[in-house]
Structures are given as C-alpha cells and as structure tokens.
Amino acid sequence: MHNKDRATQFLALASSGSVDEAYERFVLAGGRHHSPYFAAGFAALKTGMKENHRQFPDKRLTILRVLADGDLVAVHAHMVLRPGDPGVAVLHLFRFEGEKIAELWDFSQPVKPDSPNTDGLF
C-alpha cells in the first residue's frame, strides 16, 4: 500500500465516523497536527473529529486529487457537512514516517455559490 492510499483511507474512515479505526491504522503515536482549532497532539484532533461526526453525521467527503512527493501526500477534497450545503474545499497535507501519519495540516475554504470565478474550486 502506498502513502497516497493510506492518506485517502484515513480521511474516508475519519470522515465517516470511524475515527478510532482511522487513528489505530494510520496515525503515529506522538505525531503532530497543525490545526489552529485544537490543542497540540493527535489526541486533541481525534476528539475534535469525533465531535464533528456527532454534530454532522451525514457529512460527505469527496476526494478529487491526490499528490505524493516522498513522505508528503496532499489530498484535495470537497466536504459537505449537511446535505444541500455547498460545502468547503479542503486540502490536507500529510507527512509520513514509514507507514504512519507523523504530521497533518489542513486548510479549507467555503464554496462560494455566487463566485465570479466560473472555473470554481474544483
């Protein structure tokens, strides 16, 4: 299995509510995340992901592009929290150590339905 597959499987599991399984299979103990919304450490992010799933049980993540360069994997996706919402464009950047996620960055931007840019976010 390649790190591209590990990153996308992690996101698929975590976004569908299988957060514990995602962490057990793919996250390096002692790894780091860089989300400004949670305390440092993957444990805090894991708690936040579980709460997000409780709040948005119908959330859908559609992976559109995956790029890999050495130990880095970037995943461009469309996340819709509630059916009918335009959602957000999301970019996750993973750094792997061996077969485990050692660092994670995520960036998001709301989909603006009335954007003048007809090329869109996707």
BELJOWO-V15739 format. One record per helix or strand of 2 or more residues. SS is the DSSP state (H for helix, E for strand). FROM is the first residue (numbers start at 1). TO is the last residue. Records with the same first field share a line. If there is no record, write none. Layout:
SS=FROM-TO / FROM-TO
This chain:
H=3-15 / 19-26 / 42-55
E=27-33 / 60-69 / 72-80 / 88-97 / 100-110
